[in-house]
Amino acid sequence: MNLRPYQQQLITDIRLQYQLGHHRVLAVLPTGGGKTVCFSYIAQSAARKGNRVCILVHRAELLDQASRSLTAMGVSHGRIAAGRSMDLSHAVQVASVQTLARRLHKLPAGFFQLLVVDEAHHTNAGQWATVLQHFHQAHVLGVTATPCRGDGRGLGDHYQAMVQGPSAAWLTDNGYLASARVLAPPGFNTTGLRKRMGDFDTKEAEQRVGTIMGDCCSHYRKHLAGQTAIAFCCSVAHAEAVAQLFLSQGIPAASIDGTMTTDQRRDLLTALGTGRIKVLTSCSLIGEGVDVPSVGGCILLRPTQSVSLHLQMIGRCLRPSHGKTAVVLDHVGNTLRLGHHLEDRDWTLDGAAKRDREQAPSVKVCPVCFTTCMSAAQVCRDCGHVFAPQEARELKVVDGELQELQRQQRREQGSAQSLEGLRKLAQQRGYKRGWAERVYQARLAKRHGMV
């Protein structure tokens, strides 16, 4: 298998860190950049040198993905998973961390020379720590797109050095990731939402998201028009309700969750890939390890404070395919809170730097078409709207279900011809002070040919 140049460079950088004496190295590459290919290549090279390698995963989908990658490279390997006996004759093993943790008594501490931790932002979890401690003599390679825990803390307690591949923006510009339109229609506000373990309480969030459920179907029809999409929800019950909502609108949909068998989940993902299912809803099961290039977009119905979860969700629709431009429908304002998926992230082993609440947001939303743009943008790339200075949208509460808000807001704004009318509209929508004056001045400038 031929590696992409940036993948070869990442592998070279990883090897250098081991040569410098570090035993635990963290490799960072955005979702869709080919982490599985990179660690499969490393596992193959290590095995050829007489080392035993174990690739640790935490879900059946990830185990299948790693196994397929190794097979494509011609690497003979074993699989350690529930319901299977261990065949340790292979130098390379792909292991469910849950199963391996239960079978540690069957393996001596020095059995593996290299442990690969897939989705390494989970390293701090109990079973991962148990396995790593048991094989404490082994070198460790962690791979992740988001090198921070759900609460934003870093992974410096588990890794000694970090190497980074190219950014998501670079991968997009060079055709390795699909470009994406990110739309953030209004109607959701996290003010007052209770938090648990560093993120929003999902039960409380589910109740609040219920007020905008009708909006997700109308925006799907408008912006995805029959393409496949993954909807991320607050709970299994919420995911089932969203799937039922799409079905009631004549859109083939299904919900996927961890209570299903591996074969059932695999069948649903296959149906999504072929287009037999247009919308697949999930709570958290498909936030990682789902590689379906044909997926046209994702629908965010789960508010989060986790940068890691935010980027993992959006990453599910960024696998490139011919002529594809993905669509992200962010109904819960994650992009406004946590930033655009293409913005530069200053990752360190200490974690992602907390956002300064006083600094300007990294994205702004076009008030006409709801497309998110980087804060420096002066013109909306989708509809051509010219942003007034400092124009940005605050999240606000809207009572009841939202229906065709884009056209509704255009009509309301177009009807408010006077400055006083715009001020009343701004007050109704909860916009920042000065919005009405900026819109009014922009209209005057346009009438006089100044814009």
C-alpha positions in Angstrom: 0.0 0.0 0.0 1.3 3.4 -1.0 1.3 6.0 1.8 0.4 9.6 1.2 3.4 11.9 1.7 2.0 13.4 4.8 1.3 9.9 6.3 4.9 8.9 5.6 6.1 12.1 7.3 4.0 11.4 10.3 5.4 7.9 10.6 8.9 9.3 10.3 8.2 11.8 13.1 6.8 9.0 15.3 9.9 6.9 14.9 12.1 9.9 15.7 10.4 10.3 19.0 11.1 6.6 19.9 14.7 7.1 18.9 14.9 10.1 21.2 14.0 7.7 24.1 10.3 8.4 24.5 8.3 5.2 25.2 4.8 6.6 24.9 4.1 8.7 21.8 0.8 10.4 20.8 0.1 10.9 17.1 -2.5 13.4 16.0 -4.2 13.4 12.6 -7.7 14.8 11.8 -10.6 12.5 11.3 -10.4 11.1 7.7 -6.7 11.7 7.4 -5.9 8.0 7.6 -4.8 7.2 11.1 -5.7 3.5 10.7 -3.5 3.2 7.7 -0.6 4.8 9.5 -0.7 2.6 12.6 -1.3 -0.5 10.4 1.9 0.3 8.5 3.7 0.7 11.8 2.4 -2.5 13.1 3.5 -4.3 10.0 7.0 -2.9 10.2 7.3 -3.7 13.9 6.2 -7.3 13.3 8.7 -7.7 10.5 11.4 -6.9 13.1 10.2 -9.7 15.4 8.1 -7.6 17.7 4.6 -8.5 18.9 2.0 -5.8 18.5 -1.5 -5.3 19.9 -3.9 -2.7 18.5 -6.4 -1.7 21.2 -9.9 -0.6 20.2 -13.1 -0.2 22.2 -15.9 -0.9 19.7 -16.6 -3.7 17.2 -16.7 -1.2 14.3 -13.2 -0.1 15.1 -12.0 -3.7 15.4 -13.4 -4.4 12.0 -11.9 -1.3 10.6 -8.4 -2.1 11.9 -8.7 -5.7 10.7 -9.7 -4.6 7.2 -6.7 -2.2 7.0 -4.2 -4.9 8.1 -5.7 -7.4 5.6 -5.4 -4.8 2.8 -1.7 -4.6 3.7 -1.3 -8.4 3.7 -0.7 -8.5 7.5 -1.7 -11.8 9.1 -3.3 -11.0 12.5 -5.4 -12.3 15.3 -8.6 -10.9 16.8 -9.2 -10.8 20.6 -12.9 -10.2 21.1 -15.8 -11.5 23.1 -16.9 -15.0 22.0 -13.6 -15.8 20.3 -10.7 -17.9 21.5 -7.3 -16.2 21.3 -4.9 -17.3 18.5 -1.6 -15.8 19.7 0.4 -17.4 16.9 0.1 -14.1 15.0 2.6 -11.3 15.8 -0.1 -8.7 15.3 -3.3 -8.8 17.3 -6.4 -6.5 17.2 -8.0 -6.5 20.6 -11.2 -5.2 22.2 -9.9 -3.5 25.2 -12.8 -4.8 27.3 -12.0 -8.4 26.4 -8.3 -8.1 26.7 -8.7 -6.5 30.2 -10.6 -9.7 31.3 -7.9 -12.0 29.9 -4.8 -10.3 31.1 -4.1 -13.3 33.4 -3.4 -15.4 30.3 -0.7 -13.1 29.0 2.7 -12.2 30.6 3.5 -8.6 31.1 6.3 -8.7 28.5 4.2 -10.4 25.8 3.7 -7.3 23.6 6.5 -4.9 22.6 4.2 -2.3 21.1 0.7 -1.3 22.0 -1.3 0.9 19.6 -4.2 2.8 21.3 -6.8 3.7 18.7 -8.9 6.8 19.6 -6.3 7.6 22.3 -8.4 10.4 23.9 -10.0 7.5 25.8 -6.6 6.5 27.4 -7.6 7.7 30.8 -10.6 5.3 31.1 -10.3 2.4 33.6 -9.9 -0.6 31.3 -7.4 1.2 29.1 -5.3 2.1 32.1 -5.5 -1.4 33.4 -4.2 -2.9 30.1 -1.4 -0.3 29.7 -0.3 -0.9 33.3 -0.1 -4.6 32.8 2.0 -4.3 29.6 4.1 -1.5 31.2 7.3 -2.6 29.4 5.9 -2.1 25.9 6.2 1.0 23.8 2.9 2.8 23.3 1.5 4.6 20.3 -1.7 6.6 20.8 -3.5 7.8 17.7 -6.4 10.4 17.8 -7.8 13.3 15.9 -8.5 15.1 19.2 -5.8 14.9 21.8 -7.8 15.9 24.8 -10.3 14.3 27.1 -14.0 15.1 27.1 -13.4 17.7 29.8 -10.7 19.4 27.8 -7.8 18.1 29.9 -4.7 16.9 28.1 -3.1 13.4 27.8 0.2 14.4 29.3 -0.2 11.9 32.1 -0.2 9.1 29.6 2.2 10.2 26.8 5.6 11.7 26.8 5.7 13.3 23.3 3.2 14.3 20.7 3.6 14.5 16.9 1.0 16.2 14.6 0.1 15.6 11.0 -1.4 18.3 8.7 -4.4 20.3 9.8 -8.0 19.6 8.7 -7.9 22.8 6.6 -4.8 21.6 4.7 -6.3 18.2 4.1 -9.4 19.9 2.8 -7.5 22.2 0.5 -5.6 19.3 -0.9 -8.6 17.1 -1.5 -8.0 14.5 1.2 -11.1 15.7 3.1 -14.4 16.8 1.6 -15.2 20.5 1.8 -18.3 21.3 3.9 -20.9 23.9 4.3 -21.7 24.4 8.0 -25.2 25.9 8.6 -26.3 27.0 12.1 -30.0 27.9 12.0 -31.2 29.7 15.1 -33.5 28.4 17.8 -31.4 26.8 20.5 -29.8 28.2 23.6 -27.7 26.4 26.2 -28.2 29.1 28.9 -28.9 27.4 32.2 -28.3 23.9 30.9 -27.0 21.8 33.8 -23.5 20.2 33.3 -22.3 16.8 34.4 -18.7 15.6 34.1 -17.7 18.7 32.1 -20.5 18.4 29.5 -24.1 19.3 29.2 -26.5 17.0 31.0 -27.9 14.9 28.2 -31.4 14.4 29.8 -31.9 18.1 30.2 -30.5 18.8 26.8 -32.8 16.3 25.2 -35.8 18.1 26.6 -34.7 21.4 25.3 -33.7 20.0 21.9 -37.3 18.7 21.6 -38.4 22.3 20.7 -36.5 22.3 17.5 -37.1 18.7 16.3 -39.4 19.8 13.5 -36.8 22.0 12.1 -34.3 19.2 11.4 -36.6 17.6 8.7 -37.2 20.9 6.8 -33.5 21.7 6.8 -32.6 18.2 5.7 -35.0 18.5 2.7 -33.7 21.9 1.8 -29.9 21.3 2.1 -29.4 17.6 1.8 -32.2 16.7 -0.6 -32.2 13.0 -0.4 -28.6 12.5 0.4 -27.5 10.3 3.3 -26.8 11.8 6.7 -26.0 10.9 10.3 -27.9 12.6 13.1 -26.3 12.9 16.5 -28.7 12.8 19.4 -28.8 13.2 23.2 -29.9 9.7 24.1 -31.0 6.4 22.6 -34.7 7.4 23.1 -34.0 10.8 21.4 -32.3 9.0 18.5 -35.3 6.7 18.1 -37.7 9.7 18.2 -35.7 11.5 15.6 -35.6 8.5 13.3 -39.4 8.1 13.7 -39.8 11.8 12.8 -38.0 11.4 9.6 -39.9 8.2 8.8 -43.2 10.1 9.4 -42.0 12.6 6.7 -41.4 9.8 4.2 -37.6 9.8 4.6 -36.1 6.4 5.1 -34.4 6.4 8.6 -33.3 4.2 11.4 -31.7 4.4 14.8 -28.5 2.5 15.8 -27.4 1.8 19.4 -25.2 -0.4 21.5 -27.9 -2.9 22.4 -27.9 -4.2 18.9 -25.8 -7.1 17.8 -22.6 -6.5 15.8 -24.3 -7.9 12.7 -27.3 -5.6 13.1 -25.2 -2.5 13.4 -23.1 -3.6 10.4 -26.2 -4.0 8.3 -27.5 -0.6 9.2 -24.1 1.0 8.3 -24.2 -0.9 5.0 -27.7 0.4 4.3 -26.5 3.9 5.0 -23.6 3.4 2.6 -25.9 2.2 -0.2 -28.5 4.9 0.4 -31.3 2.4 1.4 -31.4 4.4 4.6 -31.1 8.1 4.2 -30.8 9.2 7.8 -29.1 7.1 10.6 -29.6 8.4 14.1 -27.4 7.7 17.1 -26.6 8.8 20.5 -22.8 8.2 20.6 -22.2 4.9 18.9 -21.1 6.2 15.6 -19.0 9.2 16.7 -15.8 7.3 16.0 -14.7 4.6 13.5 -17.4 5.0 10.9 -16.0 5.2 7.4 -18.8 5.8 4.9 -17.5 8.1 2.2 -21.0 8.5 0.6 -22.5 10.1 3.7 -23.5 13.6 2.5 -23.9 15.4 5.8 -24.4 15.3 9.5 -27.2 16.7 11.7 -26.2 18.0 15.1 -28.9 17.6 17.6 -26.7 17.0 20.6 -25.2 20.1 22.3 -21.8 19.6 23.7 -19.0 21.5 25.5 -16.5 18.9 24.3 -14.2 20.0 21.5 -13.3 16.3 20.9 -16.9 15.2 20.5 -17.7 18.3 18.4 -14.9 17.5 15.9 -15.5 13.7 15.9 -19.2 14.2 15.0 -18.5 16.6 12.1 -15.7 14.3 10.9 -18.2 11.5 10.1 -19.3 13.3 6.9 -15.9 14.5 5.7 -14.7 11.4 3.9 -14.2 12.5 0.3 -15.9 11.2 -2.7 -16.2 12.5 -6.2 -17.9 15.9 -6.4 -18.9 15.9 -2.8 -19.5 18.9 -0.7 -20.7 17.8 2.8 -23.4 19.7 4.7 -23.4 20.1 8.5 -26.7 21.2 10.0 -25.7 22.5 13.4 -29.1 22.9 15.2 -27.5 23.3 18.6 -24.9 25.9 18.2 -21.8 23.7 18.8 -19.9 25.5 16.0 -20.5 28.9 17.6 -19.4 27.6 21.0 -16.4 25.5 20.0 -15.3 26.8 16.7 -15.3 25.9 13.0 -13.9 22.4 12.3 -11.3 23.9 9.9 -9.8 26.4 12.4 -6.3 25.9 13.7 -6.2 24.2 17.0 -3.2 24.6 19.4 -3.0 21.1 20.7 -0.6 20.2 23.4 -0.3 17.4 25.9 -1.7 19.8 28.5 -5.0 19.9 26.5 -6.7 22.5 24.4 -6.4 26.0 25.6 -9.7 27.2 27.1 -11.4 29.8 25.0 -11.2 33.4 26.3 -14.8 34.3 26.9 -14.1 37.9 26.0 -12.4 37.3 22.7 -14.4 37.5 19.4 -15.9 34.2 18.3 -13.9 32.3 15.6 -17.0 32.0 13.5 -20.0 34.1 12.6 -23.3 33.1 11.0 -24.8 34.8 7.9 -28.1 36.3 9.1 -29.6 35.6 5.6 -28.7 31.9 4.9 -27.3 30.8 8.3 -24.0 29.6 6.7 -21.1 29.8 9.2 -18.0 31.7 8.1 -14.7 32.3 9.7 -14.7 35.5 11.7 -12.5 37.4 9.2 -14.9 36.8 6.3 -16.4 40.0 4.9 -18.8 38.3 2.5 -20.9 35.1 2.9 -19.5 32.7 0.3 -23.0 31.1 -0.2 -25.4 34.0 -0.6 -23.1 37.0 -1.0 -24.4 38.8 2.1 -22.0 41.6 3.0 -21.2 41.5 6.8 -21.4 44.7 8.7 -18.6 45.4 11.1 -18.6 43.0 14.0 -21.8 41.3 12.7 -22.3 38.0 14.5 -25.3 36.2 15.8 -26.0 35.3 19.4 -27.9 32.1 20.2 -31.4 32.8 21.4 -34.5 31.0 22.6 -37.4 30.6 20.3 -40.7 29.2 21.6 -42.3 26.3 19.8 -41.1 24.5 16.7 -39.2 26.3 14.0 -40.6 26.1 10.5 -38.7 27.3 7.5 -36.9 29.9 9.6 -34.7 31.0 6.7 -37.5 32.3 4.6 -39.4 33.5 7.7 -36.5 35.6 8.9 -36.0 37.1 5.4 -39.6 38.1 5.3 -39.5 39.7 8.8 -36.3 41.6 8.1 -37.5 42.7 4.7 -40.8 44.0 6.2 -38.9 46.1 8.8 -38.2 49.0 6.6 -37.6 51.7 9.2 -34.8 51.9 11.8 -37.5 51.7 14.5 -38.9 48.5 12.9 -35.4 47.0 12.8 -34.9 47.8 16.5 -38.1 46.1 17.5 -37.1 43.0 15.4 -33.7 43.0 17.1 -35.3 43.1 20.5 -37.7 40.2 19.6 -34.8 38.1 18.4 -32.4 38.9 21.2 -29.8 40.4 18.9 -26.9 42.5 20.2 -27.3 46.2 20.6 -26.4 48.0 17.4 -27.6 45.3 15.0 -30.5 47.3 13.8 -28.3 50.4 13.2 -25.7 48.3 11.2 -28.4 46.7 9.0 -30.0 50.1 8.4 -26.7 51.8 7.5 -25.9 48.9 5.2 -29.2 49.4 3.4 -28.5 53.1 2.9 -25.0 52.4 1.6 -26.4 49.8 -0.9 -29.0 52.2 -2.1 -26.4 54.9 -2.8 -24.1 52.5 -4.6 -21.5 52.4 -1.8 -21.6 48.6 -1.4 
